[in-house]
Amino acid sequence: MVNKTFTKTVGGRTWHYSHSIGHHVGPNGFANPCPVVHGPDNLLYVGNTGLTENHKGPNPILNPRITKLTIEQEPLAQFGYGDLVWPQGLAVDTSGNIYCSDAHGHFVIVYDSEGNMLDRWGQKGSGQGEFKAPSGLSFDKDGSLWVVDSGNHRVQKFTVDGKYISEWGSHGSAPGKLDQPWGITIDKRGDVYVVDWGNNRVQKFTQDGTYIMTFGSDIDDGGQLSRPSDVAVDSEGDVYVVDWGNNRVQVYYSDGDIITGLYGDAHVFSESAQEVMDTNADYQQAFRRVTPHDLVQLGLFERPRGIAIDEADRIVVTDCIRGRLQVYVKDKEHVPPQFNL
């Protein structure tokens, strides 16, 4: 169900705010949600980096893990406890298996859809198939897995069972160079978008690493970015960049011109957050002190980190510090009103 109370129309596109999912901690909550990926049958998988200092506290809800749920807010499972320290990338293959990169452990780990570990590969280093803080993951149409090797300023390509295929990228700030790249996605044509975190931009490449173009910059021109963290492309080719440092998602036309920004619209509690509020008198008392201005501010993104878009153009953003997901839907059938002059 889409909540059309919060609707934005810009450049012939319309986005409806749908709903938020989750809340900070609790049995059905999140602990610093970062990467997110759509799975089959309306499933979502979310990587939580955790809230405990040593990542192995006595309360497992605070520890790093992967959360499995539906986009309709039904919690299904939590897994990866003890396996993960800093999950930073997620991808799902055609069999429904989940691939997760761990930037602390310098590996990629694989689970089946029930959360059973199937495989783990990679080690710290700069050689072929080695990693230094791997982050974003994405599958191409041929089933190869692309891994952003952030600390080595490159992108590596693997088979589904972890066999090294190829790589490209090197450190720098010139077009085509990378500085601590982070997120990645691959569009329908097979072009590769890499979030160039240290250079405040997203770069588009062919699959052999040939530079095509840049989205965003650190120049204040409306399309600027500050420490971007993730990227996704919708069914119409519009490019969405999680602008972590500016607490928003920037949306660009395919030619790189800016369309608009999404800033967060979670002005109504998620189902699980409402359940917590209804059963906790202390929370209810605290909420009575919230002003209308505060309520608006609480609905905005605070350090958004990950983004995922499915074939229906349902846009899911991990709102990391707020401990929730925010969901938008792009309305491809929207017809702007006609005016007679």
Sine and cosine of phi, psi and omega as CSV:
sin_phi,cos_phi,sin_psi,cos_psi,sin_omega,cos_omega
0.00,0.00,0.72,-0.69,-0.04,-1.00
-0.97,-0.26,0.77,-0.63,0.07,-1.00
-1.00,0.04,0.97,-0.23,-0.06,-1.00
-1.00,0.07,0.18,0.98,0.09,-1.00
-0.89,0.46,-0.63,0.78,-0.01,-1.00
-0.96,-0.27,0.98,-0.19,-0.08,-1.00
-0.77,-0.63,0.64,-0.77,0.01,-1.00
-0.75,-0.67,0.81,-0.59,0.03,-1.00
-0.85,-0.53,0.87,-0.50,0.00,-1.00
-0.56,-0.83,0.68,-0.73,0.12,-0.99
0.85,0.53,0.55,0.83,-0.01,-1.00
0.98,0.22,0.11,0.99,0.06,-1.00
-0.93,-0.37,0.51,-0.86,0.07,-1.00
-0.74,-0.67,0.73,-0.68,0.09,-1.00
-0.88,-0.48,0.73,-0.68,0.11,-0.99
-0.96,-0.29,0.73,-0.69,0.16,-0.99
-0.96,0.27,0.77,-0.64,-0.07,-1.00
-0.99,-0.13,-0.91,0.42,-0.05,-1.00
-0.17,-0.99,0.21,-0.98,0.15,-0.99
-0.95,-0.31,0.35,-0.94,-0.02,-1.00
-0.75,-0.66,0.76,-0.65,0.15,-0.99
0.99,0.11,-0.10,-0.99,0.00,-1.00
-0.26,-0.96,0.10,-1.00,-0.02,-1.00
-0.95,0.32,0.79,-0.61,0.03,-1.00
0.78,0.62,-0.42,-0.91,-0.12,-0.99
0.98,0.22,0.24,-0.97,-0.06,-1.00
-0.84,0.55,-0.58,0.81,-0.01,-1.00
-0.92,-0.39,0.39,0.92,-0.04,-1.00
-0.99,-0.15,-0.06,-1.00,0.02,-1.00
-0.89,-0.45,0.35,-0.94,0.07,-1.00
-0.79,-0.62,1.00,0.01,-0.09,-1.00
0.83,0.55,0.93,0.36,0.03,-1.00
-0.92,0.40,0.74,-0.68,-0.03,-1.00
-0.84,-0.54,-1.00,0.07,0.01,-1.00
-0.97,0.25,0.47,-0.88,0.07,-1.00
-0.60,-0.80,0.54,-0.84,0.04,-1.00
-0.54,-0.84,0.59,-0.81,0.12,-0.99
-0.98,0.20,0.65,-0.76,0.16,-0.99
-0.92,-0.40,-0.07,-1.00,0.04,-1.00
-0.94,0.35,0.33,-0.94,0.13,-0.99
0.85,0.53,0.69,0.72,0.06,-1.00
0.90,0.43,0.37,0.93,0.02,-1.00
-0.99,0.11,0.49,-0.87,0.18,-0.98
-0.80,-0.60,0.58,-0.82,0.15,-0.99
-0.84,-0.54,0.74,-0.67,-0.07,-1.00
-0.80,-0.60,0.77,-0.64,0.08,-1.00
-1.00,0.00,0.82,-0.58,0.03,-1.00
-0.96,-0.27,0.81,-0.59,0.02,-1.00
-0.99,0.13,-0.20,0.98,0.10,-0.99
1.00,-0.03,0.24,-0.97,-0.05,-1.00
-0.86,-0.51,-0.07,1.00,-0.02,-1.00
-1.00,-0.01,0.55,-0.83,-0.09,-1.00
-0.90,0.45,-0.65,0.76,-0.03,-1.00
-0.99,-0.16,0.07,1.00,0.05,-1.00
0.90,0.43,0.21,0.98,0.03,-1.00
-0.62,-0.79,0.74,0.67,-0.02,-1.00
-0.96,0.29,0.14,-0.99,-0.05,-1.00
-0.93,0.36,-0.38,0.92,0.01,-1.00
-0.99,-0.15,0.95,-0.30,-0.08,-1.00
-0.88,0.47,-0.41,0.91,0.00,-1.00
-0.89,0.46,-0.40,0.92,-0.02,-1.00
-1.00,0.00,-0.09,1.00,-0.14,-0.99
-1.00,-0.09,0.31,-0.95,0.04,-1.00
-0.86,0.51,0.61,-0.79,-0.06,-1.00
-0.12,-0.99,0.08,-1.00,0.14,-0.99
-0.91,-0.40,0.75,-0.66,0.04,-1.00
-0.98,-0.20,0.75,-0.66,0.08,-1.00
-0.95,-0.32,0.78,-0.63,-0.02,-1.00
-0.39,-0.92,0.12,-0.99,0.10,-1.00
-0.99,-0.15,0.35,-0.94,0.03,-1.00
-0.93,0.36,-0.26,0.97,0.08,-1.00
-1.00,0.07,0.17,0.99,0.14,-0.99
1.00,0.05,0.23,0.97,0.02,-1.00
-1.00,0.09,0.90,-0.44,0.05,-1.00
-0.96,0.29,0.67,-0.75,-0.06,-1.00
-0.86,-0.51,-0.68,0.74,-0.07,-1.00
-0.25,-0.97,0.33,-0.94,0.17,-0.99
-0.76,-0.65,0.73,-0.69,0.01,-1.00
-0.50,-0.86,0.17,-0.99,-0.04,-1.00
1.00,-0.10,0.04,1.00,0.03,-1.00
-0.85,0.53,0.76,-0.64,0.02,-1.00
1.00,0.08,-0.34,0.94,0.02,-1.00
-1.00,0.03,-0.50,0.87,-0.21,-0.98
-0.90,-0.43,0.54,-0.84,0.12,-0.99
-0.87,-0.50,-0.72,0.70,-0.02,-1.00
-0.63,-0.78,0.97,0.26,0.00,-1.00
-0.92,0.39,0.81,-0.58,-0.12,-0.99
-0.79,-0.61,-0.21,0.98,0.03,-1.00
-0.59,-0.81,0.55,-0.83,0.04,-1.00
-0.68,-0.74,0.58,-0.81,0.12,-0.99
-0.48,-0.88,0.45,-0.89,0.00,-1.00
-0.84,-0.55,0.76,-0.65,0.00,-1.00
-1.00,0.04,0.00,-1.00,-0.09,-1.00
-0.93,0.37,-0.27,0.96,0.07,-1.00
-1.00,-0.02,-0.02,1.00,-0.01,-1.00
1.00,0.05,0.13,0.99,0.06,-1.00
-0.97,0.23,0.54,-0.84,-0.09,-1.00
-0.95,-0.30,0.78,-0.63,0.03,-1.00
-0.94,-0.33,0.74,-0.67,-0.04,-1.00
-0.74,-0.67,0.76,-0.65,0.10,-0.99
-1.00,-0.05,0.64,-0.77,0.06,-1.00
-0.89,-0.46,0.94,-0.35,-0.09,-1.00
-0.94,0.33,-0.41,0.91,0.03,-1.00
-0.99,0.16,-0.67,0.74,-0.04,-1.00
-1.00,0.05,-0.18,0.98,0.05,-1.00
0.88,0.47,0.72,0.69,0.00,-1.00
-0.55,-0.84,0.20,-0.98,0.17,-0.98
-0.91,-0.41,0.74,-0.67,-0.01,-1.00
-0.87,-0.49,0.55,-0.83,-0.11,-0.99
-0.84,-0.55,0.73,-0.69,0.06,-1.00
-0.83,-0.56,0.45,-0.89,0.20,-0.98
-0.99,0.15,0.03,-1.00,-0.11,-0.99
-0.92,0.39,-0.24,0.97,0.04,-1.00
-1.00,-0.10,0.01,1.00,0.04,-1.00
1.00,-0.03,0.19,0.98,0.06,-1.00
-0.99,0.11,0.75,-0.66,-0.03,-1.00
-0.94,0.33,0.76,-0.64,-0.01,-1.00
-0.96,-0.28,-0.56,0.83,-0.13,-0.99
-0.29,-0.96,0.31,-0.95,0.09,-1.00
-0.42,-0.91,0.74,-0.67,-0.01,-1.00
-0.52,-0.86,0.37,-0.93,-0.05,-1.00
0.96,-0.27,0.44,-0.90,0.07,-1.00
-0.45,-0.89,0.23,-0.97,-0.04,-1.00
-0.94,0.34,0.72,-0.69,0.03,-1.00
0.32,-0.95,-0.06,-1.00,-0.01,-1.00
-0.85,-0.53,0.12,0.99,0.03,-1.00
-0.99,0.16,-0.01,-1.00,0.02,-1.00
-0.89,0.46,0.79,-0.61,0.01,-1.00
0.99,0.15,-0.02,1.00,0.07,-1.00
-0.99,-0.16,0.31,-0.95,-0.10,-1.00
-0.73,-0.69,0.41,-0.91,0.25,-0.97
-0.72,-0.69,0.99,-0.14,-0.04,-1.00
0.88,0.48,0.90,0.43,0.07,-1.00
-0.90,0.43,0.57,-0.82,-0.06,-1.00
-0.74,-0.67,-0.98,-0.20,-0.13,-0.99
-0.89,0.46,0.56,-0.83,0.03,-1.00
-0.77,-0.64,0.56,-0.83,0.09,-1.00
-0.36,-0.93,0.65,-0.76,0.10,-0.99
-1.00,-0.05,0.60,-0.80,0.15,-0.99
-1.00,-0.08,0.06,-1.00,-0.09,-1.00
-0.93,0.38,-0.29,0.96,0.04,-1.00
-1.00,0.01,-0.03,1.00,0.04,-1.00
1.00,0.02,0.15,0.99,0.08,-1.00
-0.99,0.13,0.55,-0.84,-0.02,-1.00
-0.98,-0.20,0.81,-0.58,0.05,-1.00
-0.98,-0.19,0.75,-0.66,-0.05,-1.00
-0.84,-0.55,0.82,-0.58,0.11,-0.99
-0.98,0.19,0.88,-0.47,-0.01,-1.00
-0.99,-0.15,0.99,0.13,-0.26,-0.97
-0.85,0.52,-0.77,0.63,-0.07,-1.00
-0.93,0.36,-0.34,0.94,0.07,-1.00
-0.99,-0.16,0.07,1.00,0.11,-0.99
0.83,0.56,0.74,0.67,-0.04,-1.00
-0.46,-0.89,0.13,-0.99,0.10,-0.99
-0.85,-0.53,0.73,-0.68,0.03,-1.00
-0.89,-0.46,0.50,-0.87,-0.03,-1.00
-0.87,-0.49,0.71,-0.71,-0.08,-1.00
-0.71,-0.71,0.33,-0.95,0.25,-0.97
-0.97,0.24,0.18,-0.98,-0.04,-1.00
-0.90,0.43,-0.38,0.93,0.02,-1.00
-0.99,-0.16,0.31,0.95,0.17,-0.99
1.00,0.04,0.21,0.98,0.04,-1.00
-0.99,0.15,0.79,-0.61,-0.03,-1.00
-0.90,0.43,0.70,-0.72,0.05,-1.00
-0.92,-0.40,-0.81,0.58,-0.08,-1.00
-0.27,-0.96,0.06,-1.00,0.05,-1.00
-0.38,-0.93,0.32,-0.95,0.20,-0.98
-0.37,-0.93,0.29,-0.96,0.00,-1.00
0.91,-0.41,0.54,-0.84,0.06,-1.00
-0.43,-0.90,0.26,-0.97,-0.14,-0.99
-0.97,0.23,0.66,-0.75,0.07,-1.00
0.36,-0.93,-0.04,-1.00,-0.02,-1.00
-0.87,-0.49,-0.11,0.99,0.04,-1.00
-0.94,0.35,0.33,-0.94,0.07,-1.00
-0.80,0.60,0.76,-0.65,-0.02,-1.00
1.00,-0.04,-0.28,0.96,0.06,-1.00
-1.00,0.02,0.30,-0.95,-0.08,-1.00
-0.75,-0.66,0.54,-0.84,0.07,-1.00
-0.71,-0.71,0.98,-0.19,-0.05,-1.00
0.79,0.61,0.87,0.50,0.04,-1.00
-0.88,0.48,0.40,-0.92,-0.10,-1.00
-0.74,-0.68,-0.98,0.20,-0.03,-1.00
-1.00,0.09,0.22,-0.97,-0.01,-1.00
-0.42,-0.91,0.53,-0.85,0.20,-0.98
-0.49,-0.87,0.31,-0.95,0.00,-1.00
-0.78,-0.62,0.79,-0.62,-0.07,-1.00
-1.00,0.06,-0.03,-1.00,-0.08,-1.00
-0.89,0.46,-0.47,0.88,0.01,-1.00
-0.99,0.16,-0.20,0.98,-0.02,-1.00
0.99,-0.11,0.03,1.00,0.04,-1.00
-0.96,0.28,0.52,-0.86,-0.13,-0.99
-0.94,-0.34,0.79,-0.61,0.04,-1.00
-0.95,-0.30,0.81,-0.58,-0.04,-1.00
-0.86,-0.52,0.79,-0.61,0.06,-1.00
-0.98,0.22,0.91,-0.41,-0.04,-1.00
-1.00,-0.10,0.98,0.18,-0.18,-0.98
-0.81,0.59,-0.76,0.65,-0.09,-1.00
-0.94,0.33,-0.36,0.93,0.02,-1.00
-0.97,-0.23,0.12,0.99,0.07,-1.00
0.81,0.58,0.78,0.62,-0.02,-1.00
-0.34,-0.94,0.20,-0.98,0.20,-0.98
-0.87,-0.49,0.72,-0.69,0.01,-1.00
-0.91,-0.41,0.58,-0.81,0.00,-1.00
-0.94,-0.33,0.73,-0.68,-0.06,-1.00
-0.75,-0.66,0.35,-0.94,0.29,-0.96
-0.97,0.24,0.16,-0.99,-0.04,-1.00
-0.94,0.34,-0.26,0.97,0.08,-1.00
-1.00,-0.04,0.12,0.99,0.08,-1.00
1.00,-0.03,0.15,0.99,0.05,-1.00
-0.96,0.28,0.81,-0.59,-0.02,-1.00
-0.92,0.38,0.70,-0.72,0.03,-1.00
-0.93,-0.36,-0.83,0.56,-0.09,-1.00
-0.25,-0.97,0.10,-0.99,-0.02,-1.00
-0.82,-0.58,0.61,-0.79,0.16,-0.99
-0.93,-0.38,0.76,-0.65,0.08,-1.00
0.98,0.21,0.13,-0.99,0.03,-1.00
-0.20,-0.98,-0.09,-1.00,0.11,-0.99
-0.98,-0.19,0.24,0.97,0.04,-1.00
-1.00,-0.01,0.67,-0.74,-0.07,-1.00
-0.98,0.21,0.98,0.19,-0.01,-1.00
-0.84,-0.54,0.28,0.96,-0.03,-1.00
1.00,-0.07,-0.52,0.86,0.02,-1.00
-0.97,-0.25,0.25,0.97,-0.09,-1.00
-0.94,0.34,0.35,-0.94,0.00,-1.00
-0.75,-0.66,0.52,-0.86,0.09,-1.00
-0.75,-0.67,0.96,-0.29,-0.02,-1.00
0.80,0.60,0.87,0.49,0.04,-1.00
-0.90,0.43,0.49,-0.87,-0.13,-0.99
-0.82,-0.57,-0.39,0.92,-0.05,-1.00
-0.42,-0.91,0.25,-0.97,-0.07,-1.00
-0.51,-0.86,0.52,-0.85,0.08,-1.00
-0.49,-0.87,0.37,-0.93,0.00,-1.00
-0.81,-0.59,0.73,-0.68,-0.02,-1.00
-1.00,0.03,-0.05,-1.00,-0.12,-0.99
-0.92,0.39,-0.34,0.94,0.00,-1.00
-0.99,-0.15,0.07,1.00,0.06,-1.00
1.00,-0.01,0.02,1.00,0.08,-1.00
-0.94,0.33,0.58,-0.81,-0.13,-0.99
-0.94,-0.34,0.80,-0.61,-0.04,-1.00
-0.93,-0.36,0.80,-0.60,-0.02,-1.00
-0.85,-0.53,0.82,-0.58,0.07,-1.00
-0.97,0.25,0.94,-0.35,-0.05,-1.00
-1.00,-0.07,0.98,0.21,-0.15,-0.99
-0.80,0.60,-0.73,0.68,-0.09,-1.00
-0.94,0.34,-0.36,0.93,0.01,-1.00
-0.95,-0.31,0.14,0.99,0.09,-1.00
0.83,0.56,0.79,0.62,0.00,-1.00
-0.34,-0.94,0.12,-0.99,0.17,-0.99
-0.89,-0.45,0.86,-0.52,0.04,-1.00
-1.00,0.01,0.70,-0.71,-0.01,-1.00
-0.90,-0.44,0.79,-0.61,-0.06,-1.00
-0.86,-0.51,0.51,-0.86,0.26,-0.96
-0.91,0.41,0.29,-0.96,-0.02,-1.00
-0.90,0.43,-0.32,0.95,0.03,-1.00
-1.00,0.05,0.02,1.00,0.05,-1.00
0.99,-0.16,-0.17,0.99,0.05,-1.00
-0.96,0.29,0.58,-0.81,-0.02,-1.00
-0.97,0.26,0.65,-0.76,0.10,-1.00
-0.99,-0.17,-0.84,0.54,-0.07,-1.00
-0.21,-0.98,-0.01,-1.00,0.12,-0.99
-0.80,-0.60,0.55,-0.84,0.14,-0.99
-0.95,-0.30,0.74,-0.67,-0.16,-0.99
-0.88,-0.47,-0.02,1.00,-0.04,-1.00
0.99,-0.17,0.71,-0.71,-0.06,-1.00
-0.65,-0.76,0.52,0.86,-0.09,-1.00
-0.99,0.13,0.94,0.35,-0.04,-1.00
-1.00,-0.03,0.04,1.00,0.08,-1.00
-0.81,-0.59,0.65,-0.76,0.00,-1.00
-0.87,0.49,0.53,-0.84,0.22,-0.98
-0.93,0.37,0.23,-0.97,-0.01,-1.00
-0.86,0.52,-0.70,0.71,-0.04,-1.00
-0.95,0.33,-0.59,0.81,0.04,-1.00
-0.91,0.41,-0.61,0.79,0.03,-1.00
-0.91,0.41,-0.62,0.79,0.05,-1.00
-0.88,0.47,-0.67,0.74,0.03,-1.00
-0.90,0.44,-0.69,0.72,0.01,-1.00
-0.88,0.48,-0.67,0.74,-0.06,-1.00
-0.92,0.39,-0.39,0.92,-0.09,-1.00
-0.94,-0.35,0.14,0.99,-0.05,-1.00
-0.78,-0.63,0.95,-0.30,-0.06,-1.00
-0.90,0.43,-0.57,0.82,0.01,-1.00
-0.90,0.43,-0.67,0.74,0.05,-1.00
-0.89,0.45,-0.65,0.76,0.00,-1.00
-0.88,0.47,-0.67,0.74,0.01,-1.00
-0.91,0.42,-0.66,0.75,0.01,-1.00
-0.91,0.42,-0.61,0.79,-0.05,-1.00
-0.93,0.37,-0.45,0.90,0.02,-1.00
-0.90,0.43,-0.37,0.93,-0.01,-1.00
-1.00,0.04,-0.05,1.00,-0.02,-1.00
-0.98,0.21,0.81,-0.58,0.01,-1.00
-0.99,0.11,0.30,-0.95,0.07,-1.00
-0.82,0.57,-0.62,0.78,0.04,-1.00
-0.90,0.44,-0.69,0.72,0.03,-1.00
-0.87,0.49,-0.62,0.78,-0.03,-1.00
-0.90,0.44,-0.65,0.76,0.07,-1.00
-0.88,0.47,-0.71,0.71,-0.02,-1.00
-0.89,0.45,-0.61,0.80,0.00,-1.00
-0.92,0.39,-0.37,0.93,0.02,-1.00
-0.99,0.14,-0.20,0.98,-0.05,-1.00
-0.99,0.13,0.36,-0.93,0.11,-0.99
-0.90,0.44,0.60,-0.80,0.20,-0.98
-0.75,-0.66,0.96,-0.28,-0.08,-1.00
0.83,0.56,0.87,0.49,0.12,-0.99
-0.88,0.48,0.54,-0.84,-0.14,-0.99
-0.81,-0.59,-0.71,0.71,-0.09,-1.00
-0.81,-0.59,0.32,-0.95,0.03,-1.00
-0.55,-0.84,0.58,-0.82,0.08,-1.00
-0.59,-0.81,0.66,-0.75,0.00,-1.00
-0.77,-0.63,0.77,-0.63,0.01,-1.00
-0.99,-0.13,-0.06,-1.00,-0.07,-1.00
-0.92,0.40,-0.36,0.93,0.05,-1.00
-1.00,0.04,0.13,0.99,-0.02,-1.00
0.87,0.50,0.64,0.77,0.19,-0.98
-1.00,0.01,0.86,-0.52,-0.16,-0.99
-0.97,-0.25,0.89,-0.46,-0.02,-1.00
-0.92,-0.40,0.81,-0.58,-0.02,-1.00
-0.87,-0.49,0.77,-0.64,0.09,-1.00
-0.99,0.13,0.87,-0.50,-0.01,-1.00
-0.99,-0.13,1.00,0.08,-0.34,-0.94
-0.86,0.51,-0.84,0.54,-0.08,-1.00
-0.92,0.39,-0.53,0.85,0.04,-1.00
-0.97,0.24,-0.23,0.97,0.04,-1.00
0.93,0.37,0.67,0.74,-0.06,-1.00
-0.46,-0.89,0.12,-0.99,0.17,-0.98
-0.93,-0.37,0.56,-0.83,0.15,-0.99
-0.88,-0.48,0.71,-0.71,-0.12,-0.99
-0.88,-0.48,0.80,-0.60,0.11,-0.99
-0.89,-0.46,0.36,-0.93,0.10,-1.00
-0.78,-0.63,0.79,-0.61,0.08,-1.00
-1.00,0.10,0.78,-0.62,-0.05,-1.00
-1.00,-0.05,0.98,-0.17,-0.04,-1.00
-0.98,0.19,-0.21,0.98,0.00,-1.00
-0.98,-0.19,0.11,0.99,-0.03,-1.00
-0.91,0.41,0.72,-0.69,0.07,-1.00
-0.91,-0.42,0.90,-0.44,-0.01,-1.00
-0.89,0.45,0.53,-0.85,-0.02,-1.00
-0.90,0.44,0.54,-0.84,0.02,-1.00
-0.98,-0.17,0.66,-0.75,0.00,-1.00
-0.86,-0.51,0.72,-0.69,0.07,-1.00
-0.99,-0.12,0.83,-0.56,-0.01,-1.00
-0.99,-0.13,0.00,0.00,0.00,0.00
